[in-house]
Amino acid sequence: MFDAETTALLRAAHEEVCENIPVNEIGARTYVASKLLEAAAQGQLSTDALKIAARKALNPPTMAR
């Protein structure tokens, strides 16, 4: 699906953004990974863009009251 360079970028972004998430929090880590893959599939392949996409996954929008 992605070349080795892109895969390495995805892995590095995931590791950096998830560094404070316990390894056993599989749901959160999987969700971040899925958002990274979506961003990459949409052409967002810079390190910064990938990190932003991953961080957004960890900060869901708040509900307006």
N, C-alpha and C positions, 0 to 999 in steps of 0.2 A: 504494500500500500504506500508506504513512505520510504524514501531512501535512507541510507545509514546515517547521513548527516542530520536529516530532519528527525529521525528517531532519537538520536543523541540529544538534540535540542529539546525534544519533548520530555525525555527522561530527566534531563538536568532541570528543566522548569518544574517538573512534578516534584522532584526531590527537594528543591529549594523551597517551594511553596508549602510542601507538606512536612517540612522538617520538624515542626512542633505538634504534628498530629501523630498520636500513638500508632504503631504499626498494626495493632489489632483493630483500629477504626477503619475497617475495610470499606464500609459504605461511603464514608467521606472521601477516602483516597480514590475510590473508584469513580465517584462523581467528579472529582477534580480531573482525573484522567480523561473522562468522557468529554468534559468541556475543553480540555486541551486538544483532543482529537477533532472536535467540531471546529475549533479555531483554525487548526492546521488545514483542515479540509476546505475551509473558506479562504485559504491563502494567507492567513496571518502566521507568517513563519519567522518573524524576528523574535529574538529572545525576549525583548520587552513586551511585545504583543502577546506572546504566550504566557508570560508571567501575569500580565493584567487579566487575561482570560481565566487563569487558574485562581487568582485572588478573588475575582468576581464570584467564582463558584463557592468560595468560602464565606462570602458576605452576601447572603440573599437579601433582596429588597425588603424593606419594612412595609407593613400594611398601613395604609392611611386610615385614620379613624374619622 
